[in-house]
Amino acid sequence: MVAVNNIWYYFRNKLDADPQDETLRDLPINSGCGRDCKRIIDAYAKLKAKIDPHPHCVDPLVESARACISIYWHG
């Protein structure tokens, strides 16, 4: 099992989707931006848990999470 120490792996594990931004592997969870991104991912994971029975809703949710993380990470 891979240690979840960066946002790429955290996103992958919590949302069961590819973050599609390899640079997130360079963003430690315990950094300032990493903590902000972790909070975003956690919020999206809670929402995903509520809509998971409706797969047509999951893809837009994951795409939105990617966009939100990108804003924090890349500005």
Secondary structure, DSSP 8 states (H G I E B T S, - for coil): -----BHHHHHHHHHSS--S-GGGGGSBTTSHHHHHHHHHHHHHHHHHHHHTT-HHHHHHHHHHHHHHHHHHHH-
